[in-house]
Amino acid sequence: MIFVHHFLSRPSYNIKMKKIVRITWIDAQRIETSLWDEKEVEKIEPIECDIVGFLIYENKDKIIIAQERWEESKQIKYITIIPKCSIIKIKRLR
């Protein structure tokens, strides 16, 4: 929360101007149920997923989005940092 608070307290932050985006990306899988044979696990692939949120920050290595925001207090919640190398596509919704 320290990073988020510091980022949001900067004067250049304007929550009304944030873009809303849908990002399609390749995510890791973590399987915690039952026991698996090692040969079975070789067949498991990373999974394609979508996430929708407010575009908070983007550079050449990563994109940061938040799924909830409060305009009055200029706070955000449910923050996701996605490595650019995992992104398949970004669609601007607003």
Helices and strands as residue ranges (DSSP letters): H 2-8, G 15-17, E 20-27, H 38-41, E 47-58, E 62-70, E 75-83, G 84-86, E 87-92
